[in-house]
């Protein structure tokens, strides 16, 4: 593998912004410094003052493989990911069949090998009847166990109280949860269907999948984690109401200890609110629902103030045809990986976040939270997963979308930064206009 020297970069890492050079050798960051000189055979990239960031680690994606590959698959969605500066992903277990045992987990790893353009990890799923499989999880094989404490696909809603308690007691990895109270949602859906009939639309989605349903379920998850001392990570926080459940402060404290209970929000909760349903309708229908402008503002502050620890996508593509169905039949989920990082950087341009905070939430924190080995930082010896960002405006166009579904909720929006280059394991994967080379994503490993 040829070595690469990136010079004149503005690097962002571990709370610092500094000018310098970075050398890649054998897939890893060999040297970080100033005035580094090219060696024989070096490919020299002049960053010319552009941002050089560690590649994003997305702790929540649905790449739809196996079983739902008409919407997306590991190859297509990881291609969209690297075009967006996302170099590692953690994929959800609610596929067909669901990932509920070690054999299904290994099958997903086998399917990703040689096809994924980004590095990959796969969650184990929990159900009402796979407790013994959860207990036997090898912590080195998965970032964590996913518990759907709300409606989900197939046999993955854990609503048996005894089973839920036992999962929190015995899971050998971090537990990550989708928190919405299903009985409350079902009751709301019945009321709104009777009230609106055929006029029911996505504009009622945040009322059906209500803030009360989110809060009730999140309270239960946090109480179980406190009861058993479980490492809990609550996904896609969508309301201001839930924020009081989480500790303010850095994920890793000054004494080296780590928060036991952590929270994530997603980029669409920071870029959209209820007012956008009139324009986008089912295109922004997702679970949990995008809610009020006041929630959007509170969540953005919570990211800045270290109440929310991780920023992710919950990338969940559906075909255009599926999204055109009437609201009750239209599936929930948005394709997001290709434009998530530039959407987050828009918050930097708006003065709501610092670029160091974006890097912390998108790269460092997922690595810290899930014990990811040698990724998520600009550090000598670490894998060279890098993204070069330039402050050049561009407008999202449908013809540029790489996800198999072929559309984006960000279409026609103009962002003030763009992804100029992405490297995965030291190899250029995206050159700013097109994919480069063969897929070279690796299975992530964990220091546990």
Secondary structure as a PSIPRED ss2 file (coil, helix, strand):
# PSIPRED VFORMAT (PSIPRED V4.0)

   1 X C   1.000  0.000  0.000
   2 X C   1.000  0.000  0.000
   3 X C   1.000  0.000  0.000
   4 X E   0.000  0.000  1.000
   5 X E   0.000  0.000  1.000
   6 X E   0.000  0.000  1.000
   7 X E   0.000  0.000  1.000
   8 X E   0.000  0.000  1.000
   9 X E   0.000  0.000  1.000
  10 X E   0.000  0.000  1.000
  11 X E   0.000  0.000  1.000
  12 X E   0.000  0.000  1.000
  13 X E   0.000  0.000  1.000
  14 X C   1.000  0.000  0.000
  15 X C   1.000  0.000  0.000
  16 X E   0.000  0.000  1.000
  17 X E   0.000  0.000  1.000
  18 X E   0.000  0.000  1.000
  19 X E   0.000  0.000  1.000
  20 X E   0.000  0.000  1.000
  21 X E   0.000  0.000  1.000
  22 X E   0.000  0.000  1.000
  23 X E   0.000  0.000  1.000
  24 X E   0.000  0.000  1.000
  25 X E   0.000  0.000  1.000
  26 X C   1.000  0.000  0.000
  27 X C   1.000  0.000  0.000
  28 X E   0.000  0.000  1.000
  29 X E   0.000  0.000  1.000
  30 X E   0.000  0.000  1.000
  31 X E   0.000  0.000  1.000
  32 X E   0.000  0.000  1.000
  33 X E   0.000  0.000  1.000
  34 X C   1.000  0.000  0.000
  35 X C   1.000  0.000  0.000
  36 X C   1.000  0.000  0.000
  37 X C   1.000  0.000  0.000
  38 X C   1.000  0.000  0.000
  39 X C   1.000  0.000  0.000
  40 X C   1.000  0.000  0.000
  41 X C   1.000  0.000  0.000
  42 X C   1.000  0.000  0.000
  43 X E   0.000  0.000  1.000
  44 X E   0.000  0.000  1.000
  45 X E   0.000  0.000  1.000
  46 X E   0.000  0.000  1.000
  47 X C   1.000  0.000  0.000
  48 X C   1.000  0.000  0.000
  49 X C   1.000  0.000  0.000
  50 X C   1.000  0.000  0.000
  51 X E   0.000  0.000  1.000
  52 X E   0.000  0.000  1.000
  53 X E   0.000  0.000  1.000
  54 X E   0.000  0.000  1.000
  55 X C   1.000  0.000  0.000
  56 X E   0.000  0.000  1.000
  57 X E   0.000  0.000  1.000
  58 X E   0.000  0.000  1.000
  59 X E   0.000  0.000  1.000
  60 X E   0.000  0.000  1.000
  61 X E   0.000  0.000  1.000
  62 X E   0.000  0.000  1.000
  63 X C   1.000  0.000  0.000
  64 X C   1.000  0.000  0.000
  65 X C   1.000  0.000  0.000
  66 X C   1.000  0.000  0.000
  67 X C   1.000  0.000  0.000
  68 X C   1.000  0.000  0.000
  69 X C   1.000  0.000  0.000
  70 X C   1.000  0.000  0.000
  71 X C   1.000  0.000  0.000
  72 X C   1.000  0.000  0.000
  73 X C   1.000  0.000  0.000
  74 X H   0.000  1.000  0.000
  75 X H   0.000  1.000  0.000
  76 X H   0.000  1.000  0.000
  77 X H   0.000  1.000  0.000
  78 X H   0.000  1.000  0.000
  79 X H   0.000  1.000  0.000
  80 X H   0.000  1.000  0.000
  81 X H   0.000  1.000  0.000
  82 X H   0.000  1.000  0.000
  83 X H   0.000  1.000  0.000
  84 X C   1.000  0.000  0.000
  85 X C   1.000  0.000  0.000
  86 X E   0.000  0.000  1.000
  87 X E   0.000  0.000  1.000
  88 X E   0.000  0.000  1.000
  89 X E   0.000  0.000  1.000
  90 X E   0.000  0.000  1.000
  91 X E   0.000  0.000  1.000
  92 X C   1.000  0.000  0.000
  93 X C   1.000  0.000  0.000
  94 X C   1.000  0.000  0.000
  95 X C   1.000  0.000  0.000
  96 X C   1.000  0.000  0.000
  97 X C   1.000  0.000  0.000
  98 X C   1.000  0.000  0.000
  99 X C   1.000  0.000  0.000
 100 X C   1.000  0.000  0.000
 101 X C   1.000  0.000  0.000
 102 X H   0.000  1.000  0.000
 103 X H   0.000  1.000  0.000
 104 X H   0.000  1.000  0.000
 105 X H   0.000  1.000  0.000
 106 X H   0.000  1.000  0.000
 107 X H   0.000  1.000  0.000
 108 X H   0.000  1.000  0.000
 109 X H   0.000  1.000  0.000
 110 X H   0.000  1.000  0.000
 111 X H   0.000  1.000  0.000
 112 X H   0.000  1.000  0.000
 113 X C   1.000  0.000  0.000
 114 X C   1.000  0.000  0.000
 115 X C   1.000  0.000  0.000
 116 X C   1.000  0.000  0.000
 117 X C   1.000  0.000  0.000
 118 X C   1.000  0.000  0.000
 119 X E   0.000  0.000  1.000
 120 X E   0.000  0.000  1.000
 121 X E   0.000  0.000  1.000
 122 X E   0.000  0.000  1.000
 123 X C   1.000  0.000  0.000
 124 X E   0.000  0.000  1.000
 125 X E   0.000  0.000  1.000
 126 X C   1.000  0.000  0.000
 127 X C   1.000  0.000  0.000
 128 X C   1.000  0.000  0.000
 129 X C   1.000  0.000  0.000
 130 X C   1.000  0.000  0.000
 131 X H   0.000  1.000  0.000
 132 X H   0.000  1.000  0.000
 133 X H   0.000  1.000  0.000
 134 X H   0.000  1.000  0.000
 135 X H   0.000  1.000  0.000
 136 X C   1.000  0.000  0.000
 137 X C   1.000  0.000  0.000
 138 X C   1.000  0.000  0.000
 139 X C   1.000  0.000  0.000
 140 X C   1.000  0.000  0.000
 141 X C   1.000  0.000  0.000
 142 X C   1.000  0.000  0.000
 143 X C   1.000  0.000  0.000
 144 X E   0.000  0.000  1.000
 145 X E   0.000  0.000  1.000
 146 X E   0.000  0.000  1.000
 147 X E   0.000  0.000  1.000
 148 X E   0.000  0.000  1.000
 149 X E   0.000  0.000  1.000
 150 X C   1.000  0.000  0.000
 151 X C   1.000  0.000  0.000
 152 X C   1.000  0.000  0.000
 153 X C   1.000  0.000  0.000
 154 X C   1.000  0.000  0.000
 155 X C   1.000  0.000  0.000
 156 X C   1.000  0.000  0.000
 157 X E   0.000  0.000  1.000
 158 X C   1.000  0.000  0.000
 159 X C   1.000  0.000  0.000
 160 X C   1.000  0.000  0.000
 161 X H   0.000  1.000  0.000
 162 X H   0.000  1.000  0.000
 163 X H   0.000  1.000  0.000
 164 X H   0.000  1.000  0.000
 165 X H   0.000  1.000  0.000
 166 X H   0.000  1.000  0.000
 167 X H   0.000  1.000  0.000
 168 X H   0.000  1.000  0.000
 169 X H   0.000  1.000  0.000
 170 X H   0.000  1.000  0.000
 171 X C   1.000  0.000  0.000
 172 X C   1.000  0.000  0.000
 173 X C   1.000  0.000  0.000
 174 X E   0.000  0.000  1.000
 175 X E   0.000  0.000  1.000
 176 X E   0.000  0.000  1.000
 177 X E   0.000  0.000  1.000
 178 X E   0.000  0.000  1.000
 179 X E   0.000  0.000  1.000
 180 X C   1.000  0.000  0.000
 181 X C   1.000  0.000  0.000
 182 X H   0.000  1.000  0.000
 183 X H   0.000  1.000  0.000
 184 X H   0.000  1.000  0.000
 185 X H   0.000  1.000  0.000
 186 X H   0.000  1.000  0.000
 187 X H   0.000  1.000  0.000
 188 X H   0.000  1.000  0.000
 189 X H   0.000  1.000  0.000
 190 X H   0.000  1.000  0.000
 191 X H   0.000  1.000  0.000
 192 X H   0.000  1.000  0.000
 193 X H   0.000  1.000  0.000
 194 X H   0.000  1.000  0.000
 195 X H   0.000  1.000  0.000
 196 X H   0.000  1.000  0.000
 197 X H   0.000  1.000  0.000
 198 X H   0.000  1.000  0.000
 199 X H   0.000  1.000  0.000
 200 X C   1.000  0.000  0.000
 201 X C   1.000  0.000  0.000
 202 X H   0.000  1.000  0.000
 203 X H   0.000  1.000  0.000
 204 X H   0.000  1.000  0.000
 205 X H   0.000  1.000  0.000
 206 X H   0.000  1.000  0.000
 207 X H   0.000  1.000  0.000
 208 X H   0.000  1.000  0.000
 209 X C   1.000  0.000  0.000
 210 X C   1.000  0.000  0.000
 211 X H   0.000  1.000  0.000
 212 X H   0.000  1.000  0.000
 213 X H   0.000  1.000  0.000
 214 X H   0.000  1.000  0.000
 215 X H   0.000  1.000  0.000
 216 X H   0.000  1.000  0.000
 217 X H   0.000  1.000  0.000
 218 X H   0.000  1.000  0.000
 219 X H   0.000  1.000  0.000
 220 X H   0.000  1.000  0.000
 221 X H   0.000  1.000  0.000
 222 X H   0.000  1.000  0.000
 223 X H   0.000  1.000  0.000
 224 X H   0.000  1.000  0.000
 225 X H   0.000  1.000  0.000
 226 X H   0.000  1.000  0.000
 227 X H   0.000  1.000  0.000
 228 X H   0.000  1.000  0.000
 229 X C   1.000  0.000  0.000
 230 X C   1.000  0.000  0.000
 231 X C   1.000  0.000  0.000
 232 X E   0.000  0.000  1.000
 233 X E   0.000  0.000  1.000
 234 X E   0.000  0.000  1.000
 235 X C   1.000  0.000  0.000
 236 X C   1.000  0.000  0.000
 237 X C   1.000  0.000  0.000
 238 X C   1.000  0.000  0.000
 239 X C   1.000  0.000  0.000
 240 X C   1.000  0.000  0.000
 241 X H   0.000  1.000  0.000
 242 X H   0.000  1.000  0.000
 243 X H   0.000  1.000  0.000
 244 X H   0.000  1.000  0.000
 245 X H   0.000  1.000  0.000
 246 X C   1.000  0.000  0.000
 247 X C   1.000  0.000  0.000
 248 X C   1.000  0.000  0.000
 249 X C   1.000  0.000  0.000
 250 X C   1.000  0.000  0.000
 251 X C   1.000  0.000  0.000
 252 X E   0.000  0.000  1.000
 253 X C   1.000  0.000  0.000
 254 X C   1.000  0.000  0.000
 255 X C   1.000  0.000  0.000
 256 X C   1.000  0.000  0.000
 257 X C   1.000  0.000  0.000
 258 X E   0.000  0.000  1.000
 259 X C   1.000  0.000  0.000
 260 X C   1.000  0.000  0.000
 261 X E   0.000  0.000  1.000
 262 X E   0.000  0.000  1.000
 263 X E   0.000  0.000  1.000
 264 X E   0.000  0.000  1.000
 265 X E   0.000  0.000  1.000
 266 X E   0.000  0.000  1.000
 267 X H   0.000  1.000  0.000
 268 X H   0.000  1.000  0.000
 269 X H   0.000  1.000  0.000
 270 X H   0.000  1.000  0.000
 271 X H   0.000  1.000  0.000
 272 X C   1.000  0.000  0.000
 273 X C   1.000  0.000  0.000
 274 X H   0.000  1.000  0.000
 275 X H   0.000  1.000  0.000
 276 X H   0.000  1.000  0.000
 277 X H   0.000  1.000  0.000
 278 X H   0.000  1.000  0.000
 279 X H   0.000  1.000  0.000
 280 X H   0.000  1.000  0.000
 281 X H   0.000  1.000  0.000
 282 X H   0.000  1.000  0.000
 283 X H   0.000  1.000  0.000
 284 X H   0.000  1.000  0.000
 285 X C   1.000  0.000  0.000
 286 X C   1.000  0.000  0.000
 287 X C   1.000  0.000  0.000
 288 X C   1.000  0.000  0.000
 289 X C   1.000  0.000  0.000
 290 X C   1.000  0.000  0.000
 291 X C   1.000  0.000  0.000
 292 X C   1.000  0.000  0.000
 293 X H   0.000  1.000  0.000
 294 X H   0.000  1.000  0.000
 295 X H   0.000  1.000  0.000
 296 X H   0.000  1.000  0.000
 297 X H   0.000  1.000  0.000
 298 X H   0.000  1.000  0.000
 299 X H   0.000  1.000  0.000
 300 X H   0.000  1.000  0.000
 301 X H   0.000  1.000  0.000
 302 X H   0.000  1.000  0.000
 303 X H   0.000  1.000  0.000
 304 X H   0.000  1.000  0.000
 305 X C   1.000  0.000  0.000
 306 X C   1.000  0.000  0.000
 307 X C   1.000  0.000  0.000
 308 X C   1.000  0.000  0.000
 309 X C   1.000  0.000  0.000
 310 X E   0.000  0.000  1.000
 311 X E   0.000  0.000  1.000
 312 X E   0.000  0.000  1.000
 313 X C   1.000  0.000  0.000
 314 X C   1.000  0.000  0.000
 315 X E   0.000  0.000  1.000
 316 X E   0.000  0.000  1.000
 317 X C   1.000  0.000  0.000
 318 X C   1.000  0.000  0.000
 319 X C   1.000  0.000  0.000
 320 X H   0.000  1.000  0.000
 321 X H   0.000  1.000  0.000
 322 X H   0.000  1.000  0.000
 323 X H   0.000  1.000  0.000
 324 X C   1.000  0.000  0.000
 325 X C   1.000  0.000  0.000
 326 X C   1.000  0.000  0.000
 327 X C   1.000  0.000  0.000
 328 X C   1.000  0.000  0.000
 329 X C   1.000  0.000  0.000
 330 X C   1.000  0.000  0.000
 331 X C   1.000  0.000  0.000
 332 X C   1.000  0.000  0.000
 333 X C   1.000  0.000  0.000
 334 X E   0.000  0.000  1.000
 335 X C   1.000  0.000  0.000
 336 X C   1.000  0.000  0.000
 337 X C   1.000  0.000  0.000
 338 X C   1.000  0.000  0.000
 339 X C   1.000  0.000  0.000
 340 X H   0.000  1.000  0.000
 341 X H   0.000  1.000  0.000
 342 X H   0.000  1.000  0.000
 343 X H   0.000  1.000  0.000
 344 X H   0.000  1.000  0.000
 345 X H   0.000  1.000  0.000
 346 X H   0.000  1.000  0.000
 347 X H   0.000  1.000  0.000
 348 X H   0.000  1.000  0.000
 349 X H   0.000  1.000  0.000
 350 X C   1.000  0.000  0.000
 351 X C   1.000  0.000  0.000
 352 X C   1.000  0.000  0.000
 353 X C   1.000  0.000  0.000
 354 X C   1.000  0.000  0.000
 355 X H   0.000  1.000  0.000
 356 X H   0.000  1.000  0.000
 357 X H   0.000  1.000  0.000
 358 X H   0.000  1.000  0.000
 359 X H   0.000  1.000  0.000
 360 X H   0.000  1.000  0.000
 361 X H   0.000  1.000  0.000
 362 X H   0.000  1.000  0.000
 363 X H   0.000  1.000  0.000
 364 X H   0.000  1.000  0.000
 365 X H   0.000  1.000  0.000
 366 X H   0.000  1.000  0.000
 367 X H   0.000  1.000  0.000
 368 X H   0.000  1.000  0.000
 369 X H   0.000  1.000  0.000
 370 X C   1.000  0.000  0.000
 371 X C   1.000  0.000  0.000
 372 X E   0.000  0.000  1.000
 373 X C   1.000  0.000  0.000
 374 X C   1.000  0.000  0.000
 375 X C   1.000  0.000  0.000
 376 X C   1.000  0.000  0.000
 377 X C   1.000  0.000  0.000
 378 X C   1.000  0.000  0.000
 379 X C   1.000  0.000  0.000
 380 X C   1.000  0.000  0.000
 381 X C   1.000  0.000  0.000
 382 X C   1.000  0.000  0.000
 383 X E   0.000  0.000  1.000
 384 X C   1.000  0.000  0.000
 385 X C   1.000  0.000  0.000
 386 X E   0.000  0.000  1.000
 387 X E   0.000  0.000  1.000
 388 X E   0.000  0.000  1.000
 389 X E   0.000  0.000  1.000
 390 X E   0.000  0.000  1.000
 391 X C   1.000  0.000  0.000
 392 X C   1.000  0.000  0.000
 393 X C   1.000  0.000  0.000
 394 X E   0.000  0.000  1.000
 395 X E   0.000  0.000  1.000
 396 X C   1.000  0.000  0.000
 397 X C   1.000  0.000  0.000
 398 X H   0.000  1.000  0.000
 399 X H   0.000  1.000  0.000
 400 X H   0.000  1.000  0.000
 401 X C   1.000  0.000  0.000
 402 X C   1.000  0.000  0.000
 403 X C   1.000  0.000  0.000
 404 X C   1.000  0.000  0.000
 405 X C   1.000  0.000  0.000
 406 X C   1.000  0.000  0.000
 407 X C   1.000  0.000  0.000
 408 X C   1.000  0.000  0.000
 409 X C   1.000  0.000  0.000
 410 X C   1.000  0.000  0.000
 411 X C   1.000  0.000  0.000
 412 X C   1.000  0.000  0.000
 413 X C   1.000  0.000  0.000
 414 X E   0.000  0.000  1.000
 415 X E   0.000  0.000  1.000
 416 X C   1.000  0.000  0.000
 417 X C   1.000  0.000  0.000
 418 X E   0.000  0.000  1.000
 419 X E   0.000  0.000  1.000
 420 X E   0.000  0.000  1.000
 421 X E   0.000  0.000  1.000
 422 X E   0.000  0.000  1.000
 423 X E   0.000  0.000  1.000
 424 X E   0.000  0.000  1.000
 425 X C   1.000  0.000  0.000
 426 X C   1.000  0.000  0.000
 427 X E   0.000  0.000  1.000
 428 X E   0.000  0.000  1.000
 429 X E   0.000  0.000  1.000
 430 X E   0.000  0.000  1.000
 431 X C   1.000  0.000  0.000
 432 X C   1.000  0.000  0.000
 433 X C   1.000  0.000  0.000
 434 X C   1.000  0.000  0.000
 435 X E   0.000  0.000  1.000
 436 X C   1.000  0.000  0.000
 437 X C   1.000  0.000  0.000
 438 X C   1.000  0.000  0.000
 439 X C   1.000  0.000  0.000
 440 X C   1.000  0.000  0.000
 441 X C   1.000  0.000  0.000
 442 X C   1.000  0.000  0.000
 443 X E   0.000  0.000  1.000
 444 X C   1.000  0.000  0.000
 445 X C   1.000  0.000  0.000
 446 X E   0.000  0.000  1.000
 447 X C   1.000  0.000  0.000
 448 X C   1.000  0.000  0.000
